[in-house]
Amino acid sequence: MEKTDGSAVAGAARTERGRLGVLRQREFRLLWLGETASGLGTGMTLVALPLVAVVVLRVDATAVGVLSAALWLPWLLIALPAGAWVDRLRKRPLMMVCNVVRAVLYASIPVAAWLDALTYAHLLVAALGSGAATVLFKTAYQAFLPEVLDGPDLVEGNAKLQGSEAGTQVVGRGVAGPVAQAFGAVLGLLLDAVTFLVSTACLAVMRVRERPAPGQENGTRTTLRRQIGAGLRFVFADAYLRTLVTYAALVNLAVMGAQAVQVVFLVRTVGVGPTTVGLLVMASAFGGVLGALLAVPVCRRLGTARGLLVTQMLTGPFALLVPLTRPGAGLLFFGAGWFAVSAGIVAGSVVVGTFRQRYCPPPLLGRITATSLFLNHGVIPVGSLLGGVLGDVLGLRPTMWIMTALLAPCWLVLAAGPVRGQRELPERSEVLPAAGKADG
């Protein structure tokens, strides 16, 4: 019987020594600390950036949607070549450069605001530039983690990274509102810039010997095109990857359509202030922490395939609570709905991320990751724009109903694919020989 991700979960459990587990390993601990720091700043930015647009520049819902889309548009523009670039380059120096670029861009916003020179165009440029750096960073990061942890520890490592990301975004989102209320929304972006520098410092002191990239042919344009094609063929030829990519794309479309207008919805329709906005988003994001904590035990008990399907089936429909949000006790609908959805998304991300890292051959991992993220994240600007336009045309509450009604049944995509009826996700792709030939 072929070894599966279920054995990886069990291996992670055996490897864990006390509560720290893989955090006892110095290199992973540094990576985790850096990602925790930048995750805190990113959580603040997710609230602070639209607050700057709404409160400081007083733009409409469509403009907020465009701004949210700008953060994700680079996934459509450069994600596919980014995968080929990442497979050619050393990952750690690339990640450090991306961090510095994001720090400079976010720091420029409060500087411009203090000089009374901040414009909406400035926000868009900063969002696009930081989004491009994030594409390269995230692609390199997914390919770098297997260099830090071996196979049996990947499940636990992914769970800890996803858990810290969710937890720091909870804190960051919660702090962003009160900081904006007391000191102005732009300060949160300056703090985000500092966290990227902390992450860079952690990466700089790591001692990881990366495996050399496979030799490349001369003729950059032709080779790059062939490399991109290899990643695309691998994903679309494989039933598991194809199903997971389709599911994630639909979820991201719906989630970002709702989240693009949720700050405006809470401020202008529900009638709450910046502090309450931050606290509500923080409370709902706690679900991501729970999802990361539950991912390993759920997969150990149910199996990776069955655990993925069950968590998505049980959490997605809670999205329908969000449009019911009202002042007072009705705010609980917002928190409960996004809490459950966040738990399901993070738990699924742990399973799918580990599956991809173990399932795909290392020489193709950057390209396969970039192809998956291109398809998954490429719909995010579409969702953000759609949410913003619908918010202005139909109203904010109807838009929330439309987007959450799309999100609730997305789990049916998984149920219709090869995940159904399986206990474990496989470890090795059956189309590997073809993918390897295409890469040659």
C-alpha positions as CSV (number, residue, x, y, z in Angstrom):
1,M,0.0,0.0,0.0
2,E,1.4,3.4,-1.0
3,K,2.5,5.7,1.8
4,T,0.1,8.6,2.2
5,D,-0.2,11.9,4.0
6,G,-1.9,10.0,6.9
7,S,1.5,8.6,7.7
8,A,3.0,12.1,7.5
9,V,0.5,13.2,10.2
10,A,1.4,10.3,12.4
11,G,5.1,11.0,11.8
12,A,4.6,14.6,12.8
13,A,2.9,13.5,16.0
14,R,5.8,11.2,16.8
15,T,8.4,13.9,16.0
16,E,6.8,16.4,18.3
17,R,8.7,16.7,21.6
18,G,6.5,18.4,24.1
19,R,4.4,21.4,23.1
20,L,7.2,23.1,21.0
21,G,7.5,20.3,18.5
22,V,9.4,21.5,15.4
23,L,9.9,24.8,17.1
24,R,12.8,23.1,18.8
25,Q,14.6,23.2,15.4
26,R,16.6,26.5,15.2
27,E,16.1,27.2,11.5
28,F,12.3,26.6,11.6
29,R,12.1,28.6,14.7
30,L,13.7,31.6,13.0
31,L,11.4,31.2,9.9
32,W,8.4,31.0,12.2
33,L,9.4,34.1,14.2
34,G,9.9,36.1,11.1
35,E,6.6,35.0,9.6
36,T,4.9,35.7,12.9
37,A,6.2,39.3,13.0
38,S,5.2,40.0,9.4
39,G,1.9,38.4,9.9
40,L,1.1,40.8,12.7
41,G,1.8,43.8,10.4
42,T,-0.1,42.3,7.6
43,G,-3.1,41.8,9.8
44,M,-3.0,45.5,10.7
45,T,-2.7,46.5,7.0
46,L,-5.7,44.5,6.0
47,V,-7.8,46.8,8.2
48,A,-5.6,50.0,8.0
49,L,-5.3,50.2,4.2
50,P,-9.1,50.4,3.5
51,L,-9.5,52.6,6.6
52,V,-7.0,55.1,5.2
53,A,-9.0,55.1,1.9
54,V,-12.4,55.4,3.6
55,V,-11.6,57.7,6.6
56,V,-8.6,59.8,5.3
57,L,-9.4,60.0,1.5
58,R,-13.2,59.4,1.8
59,V,-13.5,57.2,-1.3
60,D,-16.5,55.2,-2.3
61,A,-17.1,51.4,-2.2
62,T,-15.9,50.9,-5.8
63,A,-12.6,52.6,-5.0
64,V,-12.1,50.4,-1.9
65,G,-12.8,47.4,-4.1
66,V,-10.2,48.5,-6.6
67,L,-7.7,49.1,-3.8
68,S,-8.3,45.6,-2.5
69,A,-8.0,44.2,-6.0
70,A,-4.7,46.0,-6.5
71,L,-3.1,43.9,-3.7
72,W,-4.0,40.7,-5.6
73,L,-3.7,41.8,-9.2
74,P,0.0,40.8,-9.4
75,W,-1.1,37.2,-9.0
76,L,-2.7,37.4,-12.4
77,L,0.2,39.4,-14.0
78,I,3.4,37.7,-12.7
79,A,2.5,34.5,-10.8
80,L,3.4,32.1,-13.6
81,P,6.8,33.5,-14.5
82,A,7.4,34.0,-10.7
83,G,7.3,30.2,-10.3
84,A,10.0,29.7,-13.0
85,W,12.1,32.4,-11.5
86,V,11.8,30.9,-8.0
87,D,12.9,27.5,-9.3
88,R,16.0,29.1,-10.7
89,L,17.0,31.3,-7.7
90,R,18.0,30.8,-4.1
91,K,14.8,31.2,-2.1
92,R,16.1,32.9,1.1
93,P,17.8,35.9,-0.5
94,L,14.8,36.4,-2.8
95,M,12.5,36.4,0.2
96,M,14.7,39.0,2.0
97,V,14.6,41.4,-1.0
98,C,10.8,41.0,-1.2
99,N,10.5,41.9,2.5
100,V,12.6,45.1,2.1
101,V,10.5,46.2,-0.9
102,R,7.3,45.8,1.0
103,A,8.7,47.7,4.0
104,V,9.7,50.7,1.9
105,L,6.3,50.8,0.1
106,Y,4.2,50.7,3.2
107,A,6.4,53.2,5.0
108,S,6.0,55.6,2.2
109,I,2.2,56.0,2.9
110,P,2.4,57.5,6.4
111,V,5.3,59.7,5.2
112,A,3.2,61.0,2.4
113,A,0.2,61.5,4.8
114,W,2.3,63.5,7.3
115,L,3.5,65.7,4.4
116,D,-0.1,66.2,3.3
117,A,0.7,64.6,0.0
118,L,-1.1,61.3,0.2
119,T,-3.3,60.5,-2.8
120,Y,-5.5,57.5,-3.8
121,A,-3.0,56.9,-6.7
122,H,-0.2,56.5,-4.1
123,L,-2.2,53.9,-2.3
124,L,-2.8,52.0,-5.6
125,V,0.9,52.1,-6.5
126,A,1.9,50.8,-3.0
127,A,-0.7,48.1,-3.1
128,L,0.4,46.9,-6.6
129,G,4.1,47.0,-5.7
130,S,3.7,45.2,-2.4
131,G,1.4,42.7,-4.1
132,A,4.1,41.9,-6.7
133,A,6.7,41.4,-3.9
134,T,4.2,39.2,-2.1
135,V,3.8,37.0,-5.2
136,L,7.5,36.3,-5.3
137,F,7.8,35.9,-1.5
138,K,4.9,33.4,-1.1
139,T,6.0,31.3,-4.0
140,A,9.6,31.2,-2.7
141,Y,8.3,30.5,0.8
142,Q,6.3,27.5,-0.2
143,A,9.3,26.0,-2.0
144,F,11.7,27.0,0.8
145,L,9.9,25.2,3.7
146,P,10.8,21.7,2.5
147,E,14.4,22.8,2.7
148,V,13.9,23.6,6.4
149,L,11.8,20.6,7.4
150,D,11.9,17.0,6.2
151,G,8.8,15.2,5.0
152,P,7.4,13.9,8.3
153,D,7.6,17.3,9.9
154,L,5.9,19.2,7.1
155,V,2.3,18.8,8.4
156,E,3.2,20.1,11.8
157,G,5.4,22.9,10.4
158,N,2.6,24.0,8.1
159,A,0.1,23.9,10.9
160,K,2.3,26.0,13.2
161,L,3.0,28.6,10.4
162,Q,-0.7,28.8,9.5
163,G,-1.7,29.0,13.1
164,S,0.7,31.8,13.8
165,E,-0.4,33.6,10.7
166,A,-4.0,33.4,11.7
167,G,-3.2,34.4,15.3
168,T,-1.1,37.4,14.5
169,Q,-3.6,38.6,12.0
170,V,-6.2,38.3,14.7
171,V,-4.1,40.5,16.9
172,G,-3.1,42.8,14.1
173,R,-6.7,43.3,12.9
174,G,-7.8,43.9,16.4
175,V,-5.1,46.5,17.1
176,A,-5.5,48.3,13.8
177,G,-8.9,49.7,14.8
178,P,-7.9,51.2,18.2
179,V,-4.6,52.4,16.7
180,A,-6.5,54.2,13.9
181,Q,-8.9,55.7,16.4
182,A,-6.2,57.0,18.6
183,F,-3.3,57.8,16.3
184,G,-4.7,57.7,12.7
185,A,-5.0,54.8,10.3
186,V,-1.7,55.5,8.6
187,L,0.3,54.5,11.7
188,G,-0.7,50.8,11.2
189,L,1.1,50.8,7.8
190,L,4.3,52.1,9.4
191,L,4.2,49.3,11.9
192,D,3.7,46.8,9.1
193,A,6.9,48.1,7.5
194,V,8.8,47.5,10.7
195,T,7.6,43.9,10.9
196,F,8.9,43.2,7.4
197,L,12.3,44.3,8.5
198,V,12.1,41.9,11.5
199,S,11.3,39.1,9.2
200,T,14.2,40.0,7.0
201,A,16.6,39.9,10.0
202,C,15.3,36.4,11.0
203,L,15.9,35.1,7.4
204,A,19.4,36.7,7.4
205,V,20.7,34.7,10.3
206,M,19.3,31.3,9.2
207,R,21.8,28.6,8.2
208,V,20.0,26.6,5.6
209,R,21.9,25.0,2.7
210,E,19.5,25.1,-0.2
211,R,19.6,22.4,-2.8
212,P,21.0,23.8,-6.1
213,A,18.4,24.5,-8.8
214,P,18.5,22.1,-11.7
215,G,20.5,23.2,-14.7
216,Q,18.7,25.4,-17.2
217,E,19.0,25.7,-20.9
218,N,20.3,28.8,-22.6
219,G,17.8,31.1,-24.3
220,T,15.8,32.6,-21.4
221,R,12.6,33.3,-23.2
222,T,12.2,29.8,-24.6
223,T,13.2,28.2,-21.4
224,L,11.0,30.3,-19.3
225,R,8.0,29.5,-21.5
226,R,8.7,25.8,-21.3
227,Q,9.1,26.0,-17.6
228,I,5.7,27.8,-17.2
229,G,4.1,25.2,-19.5
230,A,5.5,22.4,-17.3
231,G,3.8,23.8,-14.2
232,L,0.5,24.4,-16.0
233,R,0.4,20.9,-17.5
234,F,1.2,19.2,-14.2
235,V,-1.7,21.0,-12.4
236,F,-4.3,20.5,-15.1
237,A,-3.3,16.9,-15.9
238,D,-3.7,15.8,-12.2
239,A,-7.3,15.3,-11.0
240,Y,-6.4,16.1,-7.3
241,L,-4.6,19.3,-8.0
242,R,-7.2,20.4,-10.6
243,T,-10.0,19.9,-8.1
244,L,-8.3,21.6,-5.2
245,V,-7.4,24.6,-7.4
246,T,-11.0,24.9,-8.6
247,Y,-12.3,24.8,-5.1
248,A,-9.9,27.4,-3.8
249,A,-10.6,29.7,-6.7
250,L,-14.3,29.7,-6.0
251,V,-13.8,30.2,-2.3
252,N,-11.4,33.1,-2.8
253,L,-13.7,34.8,-5.3
254,A,-16.6,34.7,-2.8
255,V,-14.6,35.6,0.3
256,M,-12.8,38.6,-1.3
257,G,-16.1,39.8,-2.8
258,A,-17.5,40.0,0.7
259,Q,-14.4,41.2,2.4
260,A,-13.8,44.0,-0.2
261,V,-16.8,45.8,1.2
262,Q,-17.0,44.5,4.7
263,V,-15.3,47.6,6.3
264,V,-17.7,49.9,4.4
265,F,-20.6,47.6,5.3
266,L,-19.8,47.8,9.0
267,V,-19.1,51.5,9.0
268,R,-21.9,52.8,6.8
269,T,-24.6,50.2,7.0
270,V,-24.3,48.7,10.4
271,G,-23.0,52.0,11.9
272,V,-20.0,51.0,14.0
273,G,-16.7,52.9,14.5
274,P,-13.1,52.0,13.6
275,T,-12.5,50.4,17.0
276,T,-15.5,48.1,16.7
277,V,-14.5,47.2,13.1
278,G,-11.1,46.1,14.3
279,L,-12.5,44.1,17.2
280,L,-15.1,42.4,15.0
281,V,-12.5,41.4,12.3
282,M,-10.2,40.2,15.1
283,A,-12.9,38.1,16.7
284,S,-13.9,36.5,13.5
285,A,-10.2,35.8,12.6
286,F,-9.8,33.7,15.7
287,G,-11.4,30.9,13.7
288,G,-8.2,30.7,11.7
289,V,-6.3,29.9,14.9
290,L,-8.8,27.1,15.7
291,G,-8.5,25.7,12.2
292,A,-4.7,25.5,12.4
293,L,-4.9,23.8,15.8
294,L,-7.5,21.2,14.6
295,A,-5.9,20.4,11.3
296,V,-3.4,17.7,12.5
297,P,-5.8,15.9,15.0
298,V,-8.7,16.0,12.5
299,C,-6.5,14.5,9.7
300,R,-5.1,11.9,12.1
301,R,-8.6,10.8,13.0
302,L,-10.4,11.1,9.7
303,G,-7.5,11.1,7.2
304,T,-6.3,14.0,5.0
305,A,-8.9,13.6,2.2
306,R,-11.9,13.0,4.5
307,G,-10.8,15.6,7.0
308,L,-10.5,18.2,4.2
309,L,-14.0,17.4,2.9
310,V,-15.6,17.3,6.3
311,T,-14.1,20.6,7.6
312,Q,-15.1,22.5,4.4
313,M,-18.7,21.0,4.5
314,L,-19.2,22.0,8.1
315,T,-17.8,25.5,8.0
316,G,-18.7,27.0,4.6
317,P,-22.5,27.4,5.2
318,F,-21.8,29.6,8.3
319,A,-21.0,32.4,5.8
320,L,-24.7,33.0,5.5
321,L,-24.8,34.5,9.0
322,V,-22.7,37.5,7.9
323,P,-25.4,39.5,6.0
324,L,-27.6,39.2,9.1
325,T,-25.3,41.6,11.0
326,R,-27.2,44.4,12.9
327,P,-26.2,46.8,15.6
328,G,-25.9,45.5,19.2
329,A,-26.3,41.8,19.6
330,G,-26.7,41.4,15.9
331,L,-22.9,41.9,15.6
332,L,-22.5,38.3,16.8
333,F,-23.7,37.1,13.4
334,F,-20.7,38.8,11.8
335,G,-18.2,37.3,14.3
336,A,-19.7,33.8,14.2
337,G,-20.0,33.6,10.5
338,W,-16.4,34.6,9.7
339,F,-15.1,32.6,12.7
340,A,-16.4,29.4,11.2
341,V,-15.4,30.2,7.7
342,S,-11.9,31.2,8.8
343,A,-11.5,27.9,10.7
344,G,-12.4,25.9,7.6
345,I,-10.1,27.9,5.3
346,V,-7.0,27.7,7.5
347,A,-7.6,24.0,8.2
348,G,-7.9,23.3,4.5
349,S,-4.8,25.4,3.8
350,V,-2.7,23.3,6.1
351,V,-3.8,20.1,4.4
352,V,-3.6,21.3,0.9
353,G,-0.2,23.1,1.4
354,T,1.4,20.0,2.9
355,F,-0.1,17.8,0.2
356,R,1.3,19.9,-2.5
357,Q,4.8,20.1,-0.9
358,R,4.9,16.3,-0.6
359,Y,3.1,15.4,-3.8
360,C,5.0,17.5,-6.3
361,P,8.7,16.9,-7.3
362,P,11.1,19.5,-5.9
363,P,12.4,20.7,-9.3
364,L,8.8,21.6,-10.2
365,L,7.5,22.7,-6.9
366,G,8.0,26.5,-7.4
367,R,6.2,26.3,-10.8
368,I,3.4,24.1,-9.5
369,T,2.9,26.3,-6.5
370,A,2.9,29.4,-8.6
371,T,0.4,27.9,-11.1
372,S,-1.9,26.9,-8.2
373,L,-1.6,30.3,-6.6
374,F,-2.0,32.1,-9.9
375,L,-5.4,30.3,-10.4
376,N,-6.4,30.6,-6.7
377,H,-5.3,34.2,-6.1
378,G,-5.9,35.4,-9.6
379,V,-9.6,35.5,-9.0
380,I,-9.2,37.6,-5.9
381,P,-9.0,41.0,-7.7
382,V,-12.0,39.9,-9.7
383,G,-13.9,39.2,-6.5
384,S,-12.7,42.5,-4.9
385,L,-13.8,44.5,-8.0
386,L,-17.1,42.6,-8.2
387,G,-17.8,43.2,-4.5
388,G,-17.0,46.9,-4.8
389,V,-19.2,47.5,-7.9
390,L,-22.1,45.5,-6.6
391,G,-21.8,47.4,-3.3
392,D,-22.4,50.7,-5.2
393,V,-25.0,49.4,-7.6
394,L,-27.1,47.1,-5.4
395,G,-26.2,48.2,-1.9
396,L,-23.8,46.8,0.7
397,R,-26.1,44.3,2.4
398,P,-27.4,42.7,-0.9
399,T,-23.8,42.3,-2.0
400,M,-22.9,40.5,1.2
401,W,-25.9,38.1,0.6
402,I,-24.7,37.4,-3.0
403,M,-21.1,36.7,-2.0
404,T,-21.9,34.5,1.0
405,A,-24.5,32.6,-1.0
406,L,-21.7,31.8,-3.5
407,L,-19.3,30.7,-0.7
408,A,-21.6,28.5,1.3
409,P,-21.9,25.5,-1.2
410,C,-18.4,25.6,-2.5
411,W,-17.5,22.4,-0.7
412,L,-19.6,20.5,-3.3
413,V,-16.7,20.9,-5.7
414,L,-14.6,18.7,-3.4
415,A,-17.4,16.2,-3.0
416,A,-17.6,15.9,-6.8
417,G,-13.9,15.2,-7.3
418,P,-11.5,12.4,-6.4
419,V,-11.4,13.5,-2.8
420,R,-14.8,11.9,-2.3
421,G,-14.6,8.4,-0.9
422,Q,-10.9,8.6,-0.1
423,R,-9.5,8.6,3.4
424,E,-6.0,9.9,2.5
425,L,-4.7,12.2,-0.2
426,P,-2.0,10.4,-2.2
427,E,1.7,11.2,-1.8
428,R,2.9,10.9,-5.4
429,S,1.4,12.1,-8.7
430,E,0.7,9.6,-11.4
431,V,1.5,12.2,-14.1
432,L,5.1,12.7,-12.7
433,P,6.9,11.2,-15.7
434,A,5.0,13.4,-18.2
435,A,5.7,16.5,-16.1
436,G,9.4,15.6,-15.8
437,K,9.6,15.1,-19.6
438,A,7.9,18.4,-20.2
439,D,10.4,20.2,-18.0
440,G,13.4,18.8,-19.8
